[in-house]
Amino acid sequence: MKKLIALFMLSGILLSPVISNAQDADVDSAEVETTEVVEAEEVAPAVVDDEIIEEDKGFHQIIKEKFIEGGTTFMSPVLICLILGLAVSLERIVTLNLSTTNTKKLLAKVEEALEQGGIEAAKDVTKNTKGPVASIFTQGLMRYTEGIEMVEKSIIAYGSVEMGRLEKGLVWISLFISLAPMLGFMGTVIGMISAFDAIEAAGDISPSLVAGGIKVALLTTVAGLIVAIILQLFYNYCVAKIDSLVNDMEDASISLVDILVKHRLTK
């Protein structure tokens, strides 16, 4: 019996270090897991905050930052070209849309006025109607007493005047379309010169030295091209609208002459 008791005591003494090591390992693993959880909790909000900051940046904020990075010295003239070009373009678009006339309806009114009240009634109709077509009709009717040939000459001559009025301002849009990229390219050249000056002063090619000048160069070039593209769209719309108005004037002028010949023959 004493031998069994001694044997159990001896086994307990031998197993106690193993049990204590296992308990220490369990405690260490628990501490590691707790540390990882804490670190994950600390890192996760930072990532979320970065995502929130990126989402909060709007388009206008990005444009503002790029404008400042490009340098106000070079970006301001490009911005002025955009503002002035858009102002002239919008003014032309509004004017051209107001100049649009329903020529078929106007011709019907003129013919009806000729039949009922004669030339004076037709003049009243054209004078009370806005647009280049009505103005041409008025000039033609004023020369009615001098013959159809004089009416045709008057219509052709005044049509050229109205066409010049319609094309007024397009030369400024064209100027800004050409000027904006040129200013951007000038910023590009000056930026590259600044980059090479920095390299020369440092005596070594370093990315940090070259990056600033190249960034200014690229931003000014992009800004100039964007301005030119935007203004080119408005310019093409104005040209297309003017061509449409000129075609309407020519067709309506021919129809007016036919109506006057018919009125003279039936008079």
Secondary structure, DSSP 8 states (H G I E B T S, - for coil): -HHHHHHHHHHHHHHHHHHHHHHHHHHHHHHHHHHHHHHHHHHHHHHHHHHHHHHH--HHHHHHHHHHHH-HHHHHHHHHHHHHHHHHHHHHHHHHHHH---HHHHHHHHHHHHHHHHHHHHHHHHHTS-SHHHHHHHHHHHTGGG-HHHHHHHHHHHHHHHHHHHTTTHHHHHHHHHHHHHHHHHHHHHHHHHHHHHHHHHTS--HHHHHHHHHHHHHHHHHHHHHHHHHHHHHHHHHHHHHHHHHHHHHHHHHHHHHHHHHHHH-
